[in-house]
Amino acid sequence: MKKKPEYYTAIRDDIIDVLPEGALKILEVGCGAGLTGRAIKEKRGSRVEVTGIEIMNDAAEQAKANLDKVIVGNVETLELPFSKGYFDCIIYGDVLEHLIDPWSLIIRHREFIKPGGHVVISIPNVAHYRTIKMLWKKKWDYTDRGVFDKTHLRFFALHNIEELLKDAELEIVNIRKKLAGSKSKKFINKMLRGALSDYLTEQYIVVAKR
């Protein structure tokens, strides 16, 4: 299902903020129009090389003007033309939940990360309280994006993300939680010292190290 054009033109500042220092060779899987990669290059200087993979032709054509290299195709079937340990960091920004077998993909891609290199993953949290609320009402409301995106094939909660990375022999070094909920719910969570954080988390941003 084709997304609206603006889906491919967002700049992911939340990902840029956690990108490890010293990451000079970066692969962005699902790069869209390449604006996040371009922002990384502008922020970190000319030494940074960003390669993108994008399945949508229109977005990939735009990305070619913003990134050093763009590979067009389905990342699950592509044979990457890089040597082992080529990349300092691989970014999966809201990509894994759209794949048939994200578990095998992460394992395959591990060999392209240099020892001590990283992956950065942005992934929706299916354990968000709105999921529980919907199931209580015996329904599932699909949306165009977010946790209930109608194009999602796989669903992850925190434990599933931890298992995904552990199976690929990647060690989590940082997890950021993007909370979504009413002011009252956030206030209650604060009073409970974060006890409800995982149920208010709409999206996890995870950094893991090889």
Protein Blocks (a to p, Z undefined) as FASTA:
>chain_A
ZZdfklmmcccfklmmmocghiabdcdehklnolmmmmmmmmnojkbccddddfblklmm
mmmmmmmbdceddfklpccfbdehkbfbdcdehkllmpmblmlmmmmmmmmpcghiacdd
ddddfkbfklmmmmmnopacddfedjklckbfbdcdfklmmmmmmmnopacfbdcddddd
dfklmmmmmmnnomlmmmmpmbdcddddZZ
